[in-house]
Structure formats: structure tokens, C-alpha cells
Amino acid sequence: MRLIASDGKQIGIVTKEEALRIAVSEGVDLVEVVAKAKPPICRVIDFKKFKYLESKKEQEGRKKQKAGEIKEVRLSPFIGEHDLETQLKKSRQFLKEKHRVKFAVKFTGRQMTKTDFGRQLLNKVLENLKELAKLDREIKMEGRQMTMTVIPL
């Protein structure tokens, strides 16, 4: 295995027994850093400190990451053309802000017999937003709602 000292200098390629002996003599741990490498890379470091520094790096990465929250746009299966355009304008704004958008078509009463209108409506919405978004979750019935989720390109 390739061994790296606690100060970052390379010791070289050594056997596992020799690496363990070096780690014990320094009073620290032998940690396998890259197992898939040929030969595997190990470090002679304090494992608790290593885990602490790794968690700090992970926290920094998450801090810079923006959690794309899900915005919901509710539609009716028999929505008017102008109302649909208004909702599409709103959803375009959400997509430009890098949010996921969930479209929900709510069926009430006898509208439940016309679920194909809801599917056609969601396909029309997807067609209108194809330059800004792609389908994340397929069109699916959830109780009295038909939903679909899109994510920004």
C-alpha cells in the first residue's frame, strides 16, 4: 500500500504490517483513504480529527448548495385559456429561480369521470415549458389529484 505520513509527505509503498507498525509508533491510526487505487492509499493520521475535518468539508459543501424548494401550481381540469397562461407565467418564474414545480390538477365531484382532461392539460403544460424544464416525476393520480413534477434545465 502507498503510505502518506500525518504531515502530508509520502513515505512510499510499504507492507500492511510495516504501515501498522509506523502508525502504532506515532500513536495514531492507519486510515485507508482510497481503496480502489492500485496500490491502495493509506494515511497515518488521527482518525477522530480526520472525521471531524471531513464533516466540516461536507458542511461547507452543503452551505453553498441551494436547496431547490418545490413550488406547487394548482390547476382545474376545465381551466380557462387565460388562467392557464397566468399559471404558466408564474411557473416559468419559479423555474428561472431554479425551483422544482409541482403541477396538481384537482378533480371535484363528477370531474373524477373526466381524468383524461387532466392528463391532456398536464401534457399541454409540459409542452409549453419544454424549453425551460424537463419532467422529473411522471403524471400520476394521487387520490382526487393528478400531479406531475418538473425540474429546471
Helices and strands as residue ranges (DSSP letters): E 2-4, E 10-13, H 16-26, E 29-34, E 41-45, H 47-64, E 70-75, H 81-96, E 100-106, G 109-114, H 115-128, E 133-142, E 145-152
